[in-house]
Structure formats: C-alpha cells, structure tokens
Amino acid sequence: MATSLEAARQLTYRAARMKDQGVRCDLEAGMAKLFASDACQRASEAAVHIHGGYGYIKELPVERYYRDSILLQVGEGTNDIQRIVIAKRLVEKYPA
C-alpha cells in the first residue's frame, strides 16, 4: 500500500509541476488520476477486509473511505475515459 501511495503522490506532483510550468500535461494528469484512484480503491478495500465484518459498519471511517474511493474512479472523468485520454496522447507522442 505504501508503495502505491508514494507512486500516486509522485505522479500527481509531476503533473502539477508541469501544469505550473505551463506545459501540456493531460497525459500525466490522466495517468496520475487513474493510478491514484485505483490505488485508493485497492487500499480502502484492503482496509475493509482487514477490519473484517467491522469494516462494513458505518461507525468506522473505513466504510466511508471505501465508498468514497469508488466515487474517485468516476469523478473528473471515469477511469475508462482516462485510459482513452492516455492512449490517445501516447499515440500522438509516439506515432508508429
């Protein structure tokens, strides 16, 4: 989990740095959003499993983290849309 979190953080920082420099960063932003939202979903799902049956009760924040992680994969363009954006930019960047 820690490795995925750090990788997501670095992808996000890289995209933000490029944006701050005025460089086109839709590829990097799409990769950061896709990776970070997937990593969040995997980590929160693991947390629910670690807590067992208690992971599903609303009294613990783990249940909400899991629900919110699913929304992260939909907001600001679904992960499927992010994959299309990434693929289009890679084809532009590295034409055959």
TIVO-2410 file (N, C-alpha, C; in nm, 3 decimals):
# residues 96
REC num residu      c1      c2      c3 atome chaine
REC   1      M   0.082  -0.120   0.000     N      A
REC   1      M   0.000   0.000   0.000    CA      A
REC   1      M   0.086   0.126   0.000     C      A
REC   2      A   0.191   0.125   0.080     N      A
REC   2      A   0.277   0.243   0.090    CA      A
REC   2      A   0.345   0.274  -0.044     C      A
REC   3      T   0.384   0.171  -0.116     N      A
REC   3      T   0.450   0.191  -0.246    CA      A
REC   3      T   0.353   0.254  -0.345     C      A
REC   4      S   0.230   0.204  -0.348     N      A
REC   4      S   0.129   0.261  -0.438    CA      A
REC   4      S   0.097   0.405  -0.401     C      A
REC   5      L   0.088   0.431  -0.273     N      A
REC   5      L   0.061   0.568  -0.227    CA      A
REC   5      L   0.172   0.663  -0.272     C      A
REC   6      E   0.295   0.623  -0.254     N      A
REC   6      E   0.407   0.709  -0.292    CA      A
REC   6      E   0.413   0.726  -0.444     C      A
REC   7      A   0.387   0.621  -0.519     N      A
REC   7      A   0.385   0.631  -0.666    CA      A
REC   7      A   0.275   0.726  -0.712     C      A
REC   8      A   0.158   0.715  -0.651     N      A
REC   8      A   0.048   0.805  -0.686    CA      A
REC   8      A   0.084   0.949  -0.654     C      A
REC   9      R   0.147   0.970  -0.540     N      A
REC   9      R   0.189   1.105  -0.499    CA      A
REC   9      R   0.287   1.164  -0.599     C      A
REC  10      Q   0.386   1.085  -0.642     N      A
REC  10      Q   0.487   1.135  -0.734    CA      A
REC  10      Q   0.428   1.163  -0.873     C      A
REC  11      L   0.337   1.079  -0.919     N      A
REC  11      L   0.270   1.105  -1.047    CA      A
REC  11      L   0.191   1.236  -1.040     C      A
REC  12      T   0.124   1.257  -0.928     N      A
REC  12      T   0.044   1.379  -0.910    CA      A
REC  12      T   0.134   1.502  -0.904     C      A
REC  13      Y   0.243   1.493  -0.829     N      A
REC  13      Y   0.338   1.605  -0.821    CA      A
REC  13      Y   0.396   1.638  -0.957     C      A
REC  14      R   0.428   1.536  -1.034     N      A
REC  14      R   0.485   1.559  -1.167    CA      A
REC  14      R   0.386   1.632  -1.257     C      A
REC  15      A   0.261   1.588  -1.257     N      A
REC  15      A   0.159   1.655  -1.338    CA      A
REC  15      A   0.138   1.799  -1.291     C      A
REC  16      A   0.137   1.819  -1.160     N      A
REC  16      A   0.119   1.954  -1.106    CA      A
REC  16      A   0.236   2.045  -1.143     C      A
REC  17      R   0.357   1.991  -1.137     N      A
REC  17      R   0.476   2.069  -1.174    CA      A
REC  17      R   0.469   2.112  -1.320     C      A
REC  18      M   0.429   2.019  -1.406     N      A
REC  18      M   0.416   2.051  -1.548    CA      A
REC  18      M   0.311   2.157  -1.571     C      A
REC  19      K   0.198   2.145  -1.501     N      A
REC  19      K   0.091   2.245  -1.514    CA      A
REC  19      K   0.140   2.382  -1.470     C      A
REC  20      D   0.213   2.387  -1.359     N      A
REC  20      D   0.268   2.513  -1.309    CA      A
REC  20      D   0.365   2.576  -1.408     C      A
REC  21      Q   0.435   2.494  -1.484     N      A
REC  21      Q   0.531   2.543  -1.582    CA      A
REC  21      Q   0.466   2.578  -1.716     C      A
REC  22      G   0.335   2.556  -1.725     N      A
REC  22      G   0.263   2.587  -1.848    CA      A
REC  22      G   0.282   2.484  -1.958     C      A
REC  23      V   0.324   2.366  -1.922     N      A
REC  23      V   0.347   2.257  -2.017    CA      A
REC  23      V   0.221   2.172  -2.026     C      A
REC  24      R   0.190   2.126  -2.147     N      A
REC  24      R   0.075   2.037  -2.164    CA      A
REC  24      R   0.094   1.913  -2.077     C      A
REC  25      C  -0.008   1.879  -1.999     N      A
REC  25      C   0.009   1.767  -1.905    CA      A
REC  25      C  -0.114   1.677  -1.896     C      A
REC  26      D  -0.195   1.674  -2.002     N      A
REC  26      D  -0.314   1.589  -1.995    CA      A
REC  26      D  -0.277   1.441  -1.985     C      A
REC  27      L  -0.168   1.400  -2.047     N      A
REC  27      L  -0.123   1.261  -2.035    CA      A
REC  27      L  -0.084   1.231  -1.891     C      A
REC  28      E   0.000   1.316  -1.834     N      A
REC  28      E   0.048   1.294  -1.698    CA      A
REC  28      E  -0.064   1.306  -1.595     C      A
REC  29      A  -0.154   1.402  -1.616     N      A
REC  29      A  -0.268   1.418  -1.524    CA      A
REC  29      A  -0.361   1.297  -1.532     C      A
REC  30      G  -0.383   1.247  -1.652     N      A
REC  30      G  -0.467   1.128  -1.668    CA      A
REC  30      G  -0.405   1.006  -1.602     C      A
REC  31      M  -0.273   0.991  -1.619     N      A
REC  31      M  -0.206   0.877  -1.555    CA      A
REC  31      M  -0.211   0.890  -1.403     C      A
REC  32      A  -0.191   1.011  -1.353     N      A
REC  32      A  -0.195   1.033  -1.208    CA      A
REC  32      A  -0.333   1.003  -1.152     C      A
REC  33      K  -0.437   1.052  -1.219     N      A
REC  33      K  -0.574   1.031  -1.172    CA      A
REC  33      K  -0.609   0.883  -1.176     C      A
REC  34      L  -0.576   0.817  -1.284     N      A
REC  34      L  -0.605   0.674  -1.299    CA      A
REC  34      L  -0.533   0.593  -1.191     C      A
REC  35      F  -0.403   0.614  -1.177     N      A
REC  35      F  -0.326   0.535  -1.082    CA      A
REC  35      F  -0.368   0.564  -0.938     C      A
REC  36      A  -0.384   0.693  -0.905     N      A
REC  36      A  -0.417   0.730  -0.768    CA      A
REC  36      A  -0.555   0.679  -0.727     C      A
REC  37      S  -0.653   0.691  -0.815     N      A
REC  37      S  -0.787   0.645  -0.779    CA      A
REC  37      S  -0.792   0.493  -0.767     C      A
REC  38      D  -0.719   0.422  -0.853     N      A
REC  38      D  -0.712   0.275  -0.840    CA      A
REC  38      D  -0.640   0.235  -0.712     C      A
REC  39      A  -0.530   0.303  -0.681     N      A
REC  39      A  -0.455   0.272  -0.559    CA      A
REC  39      A  -0.540   0.299  -0.435     C      A
REC  40      C  -0.616   0.407  -0.437     N      A
REC  40      C  -0.704   0.440  -0.325    CA      A
REC  40      C  -0.810   0.332  -0.308     C      A
REC  41      Q  -0.867   0.287  -0.416     N      A
REC  41      Q  -0.971   0.184  -0.409    CA      A
REC  41      Q  -0.913   0.054  -0.355     C      A
REC  42      R  -0.794   0.015  -0.402     N      A
REC  42      R  -0.731  -0.108  -0.354    CA      A
REC  42      R  -0.698  -0.098  -0.205     C      A
REC  43      A  -0.644   0.016  -0.163     N      A
REC  43      A  -0.606   0.033  -0.022    CA      A
REC  43      A  -0.729   0.033   0.069     C      A
REC  44      S  -0.833   0.103   0.027     N      A
REC  44      S  -0.952   0.108   0.112    CA      A
REC  44      S  -1.023  -0.028   0.115     C      A
REC  45      E  -1.021  -0.100   0.005     N      A
REC  45      E  -1.079  -0.235   0.005    CA      A
REC  45      E  -0.999  -0.328   0.097     C      A
REC  46      A  -0.868  -0.315   0.093     N      A
REC  46      A  -0.785  -0.395   0.184    CA      A
REC  46      A  -0.815  -0.360   0.329     C      A
REC  47      A  -0.835  -0.232   0.357     N      A
REC  47      A  -0.867  -0.190   0.494    CA      A
REC  47      A  -0.999  -0.250   0.541     C      A
REC  48      V  -1.097  -0.254   0.452     N      A
REC  48      V  -1.225  -0.316   0.487    CA      A
REC  48      V  -1.205  -0.463   0.520     C      A
REC  49      H  -1.127  -0.532   0.439     N      A
REC  49      H  -1.101  -0.674   0.463    CA      A
REC  49      H  -1.025  -0.695   0.593     C      A
REC  50      I  -0.930  -0.609   0.621     N      A
REC  50      I  -0.852  -0.621   0.745    CA      A
REC  50      I  -0.942  -0.608   0.867     C      A
REC  51      H  -1.041  -0.519   0.857     N      A
REC  51      H  -1.134  -0.499   0.969    CA      A
REC  51      H  -1.241  -0.607   0.977     C      A
REC  52      G  -1.247  -0.691   0.878     N      A
REC  52      G  -1.347  -0.797   0.878    CA      A
REC  52      G  -1.488  -0.740   0.872     C      A
REC  53      G  -1.580  -0.799   0.945     N      A
REC  53      G  -1.719  -0.752   0.946    CA      A
REC  53      G  -1.732  -0.609   0.994     C      A
REC  54      Y  -1.641  -0.566   1.081     N      A
REC  54      Y  -1.647  -0.428   1.130    CA      A
REC  54      Y  -1.615  -0.326   1.021     C      A
REC  55      G  -1.551  -0.369   0.915     N      A
REC  55      G  -1.518  -0.279   0.806    CA      A
REC  55      G  -1.639  -0.227   0.732     C      A
REC  56      Y  -1.754  -0.291   0.753     N      A
REC  56      Y  -1.875  -0.253   0.682    CA      A
REC  56      Y  -1.971  -0.169   0.766     C      A
REC  57      I  -1.942  -0.151   0.893     N      A
REC  57      I  -2.034  -0.075   0.976    CA      A
REC  57      I  -2.005   0.074   0.964     C      A
REC  58      K  -2.110   0.153   0.965     N      A
REC  58      K  -2.097   0.296   0.943    CA      A
REC  58      K  -2.030   0.371   1.058     C      A
REC  59      E  -2.013   0.306   1.173     N      A
REC  59      E  -1.949   0.371   1.286    CA      A
REC  59      E  -1.798   0.386   1.267     C      A
REC  60      L  -1.741   0.308   1.176     N      A
REC  60      L  -1.597   0.318   1.148    CA      A
REC  60      L  -1.575   0.395   1.018     C      A
REC  61      P  -1.472   0.478   1.013     N      A
REC  61      P  -1.447   0.556   0.891    CA      A
REC  61      P  -1.406   0.471   0.771     C      A
REC  62      V  -1.362   0.348   0.795     N      A
REC  62      V  -1.317   0.261   0.686    CA      A
REC  62      V  -1.428   0.241   0.584     C      A
REC  63      E  -1.549   0.224   0.630     N      A
REC  63      E  -1.662   0.203   0.540    CA      A
REC  63      E  -1.679   0.322   0.447     C      A
REC  64      R  -1.667   0.441   0.500     N      A
REC  64      R  -1.682   0.562   0.417    CA      A
REC  64      R  -1.565   0.576   0.320     C      A
REC  65      Y  -1.444   0.546   0.365     N      A
REC  65      Y  -1.328   0.554   0.276    CA      A
REC  65      Y  -1.348   0.464   0.155     C      A
REC  66      Y  -1.403   0.345   0.179     N      A
REC  66      Y  -1.426   0.253   0.068    CA      A
REC  66      Y  -1.531   0.310  -0.029     C      A
REC  67      R  -1.641   0.360   0.024     N      A
REC  67      R  -1.744   0.420  -0.062    CA      A
REC  67      R  -1.688   0.538  -0.141     C      A
REC  68      D  -1.612   0.623  -0.074     N      A
REC  68      D  -1.555   0.740  -0.141    CA      A
REC  68      D  -1.454   0.701  -0.248     C      A
REC  69      S  -1.381   0.593  -0.225     N      A
REC  69      S  -1.280   0.550  -0.323    CA      A
REC  69      S  -1.344   0.513  -0.456     C      A
REC  70      I  -1.462   0.458  -0.450     N      A
REC  70      I  -1.533   0.422  -0.574    CA      A
REC  70      I  -1.573   0.549  -0.650     C      A
REC  71      L  -1.614   0.651  -0.577     N      A
REC  71      L  -1.650   0.778  -0.641    CA      A
REC  71      L  -1.530   0.845  -0.706     C      A
REC  72      L  -1.412   0.827  -0.649     N      A
REC  72      L  -1.291   0.885  -0.708    CA      A
REC  72      L  -1.264   0.830  -0.847     C      A
REC  73      Q  -1.308   0.707  -0.872     N      A
REC  73      Q  -1.286   0.647  -1.002    CA      A
REC  73      Q  -1.386   0.698  -1.106     C      A
REC  74      V  -1.486   0.771  -1.062     N      A
REC  74      V  -1.588   0.821  -1.153    CA      A
REC  74      V  -1.574   0.972  -1.175     C      A
REC  75      G  -1.541   1.047  -1.070     N      A
REC  75      G  -1.534   1.192  -1.078    CA      A
REC  75      G  -1.423   1.241  -1.170     C      A
REC  76      E  -1.447   1.355  -1.233     N      A
REC  76      E  -1.350   1.418  -1.325    CA      A
REC  76      E  -1.308   1.324  -1.437     C      A
REC  77      G  -1.401   1.247  -1.486     N      A
REC  77      G  -1.373   1.153  -1.594    CA      A
REC  77      G  -1.348   1.014  -1.539     C      A
REC  78      T  -1.430   0.920  -1.580     N      A
REC  78      T  -1.414   0.784  -1.528    CA      A
REC  78      T  -1.276   0.730  -1.564     C      A
REC  79      N  -1.237   0.626  -1.496     N      A
REC  79      N  -1.106   0.567  -1.526    CA      A
REC  79      N  -1.100   0.512  -1.668     C      A
REC  80      D  -1.215   0.469  -1.722     N      A
REC  80      D  -1.216   0.425  -1.861    CA      A
REC  80      D  -1.188   0.543  -1.955     C      A
REC  81      I  -1.244   0.658  -1.926     N      A
REC  81      I  -1.216   0.778  -2.005    CA      A
REC  81      I  -1.069   0.815  -1.991     C      A
REC  82      Q  -1.014   0.805  -1.871     N      A
REC  82      Q  -0.872   0.835  -1.850    CA      A
REC  82      Q  -0.784   0.743  -1.935     C      A
REC  83      R  -0.823   0.618  -1.945     N      A
REC  83      R  -0.746   0.523  -2.028    CA      A
REC  83      R  -0.749   0.566  -2.175     C      A
REC  84      I  -0.862   0.614  -2.222     N      A
REC  84      I  -0.873   0.661  -2.361    CA      A
REC  84      I  -0.786   0.784  -2.381     C      A
REC  85      V  -0.792   0.879  -2.288     N      A
REC  85      V  -0.709   1.001  -2.297    CA      A
REC  85      V  -0.561   0.963  -2.300     C      A
REC  86      I  -0.522   0.873  -2.212     N      A
REC  86      I  -0.382   0.830  -2.206    CA      A
REC  86      I  -0.341   0.764  -2.338     C      A
REC  87      A  -0.424   0.675  -2.389     N      A
REC  87      A  -0.393   0.606  -2.514    CA      A
REC  87      A  -0.380   0.704  -2.630     C      A
REC  88      K  -0.472   0.799  -2.640     N      A
REC  88      K  -0.466   0.898  -2.750    CA      A
REC  88      K  -0.339   0.980  -2.742     C      A
REC  89      R  -0.304   1.024  -2.623     N      A
REC  89      R  -0.183   1.106  -2.607    CA      A
REC  89      R  -0.058   1.025  -2.636     C      A
REC  90      L  -0.056   0.898  -2.597     N      A
REC  90      L   0.061   0.815  -2.625    CA      A
REC  90      L   0.076   0.792  -2.775     C      A
REC  91      V  -0.035   0.775  -2.845     N      A
REC  91      V  -0.030   0.758  -2.991    CA      A
REC  91      V   0.022   0.886  -3.057     C      A
REC  92      E  -0.022   1.002  -3.007     N      A
REC  92      E   0.028   1.130  -3.058    CA      A
REC  92      E   0.177   1.146  -3.029     C      A
REC  93      K   0.215   1.110  -2.909     N      A
REC  93      K   0.353   1.131  -2.864    CA      A
REC  93      K   0.451   1.034  -2.931     C      A
REC  94      Y   0.405   0.911  -2.954     N      A
REC  94      Y   0.491   0.808  -3.013    CA      A
REC  94      Y   0.423   0.746  -3.135     C      A
REC  95      P   0.414   0.821  -3.245     N      A
REC  95      P   0.347   0.766  -3.364    CA      A
REC  95      P   0.424   0.646  -3.420     C      A
REC  96      A   0.348   0.556  -3.479     N      A
REC  96      A   0.410   0.433  -3.533    CA      A
REC  96      A   0.479   0.458  -3.664     C      A
***
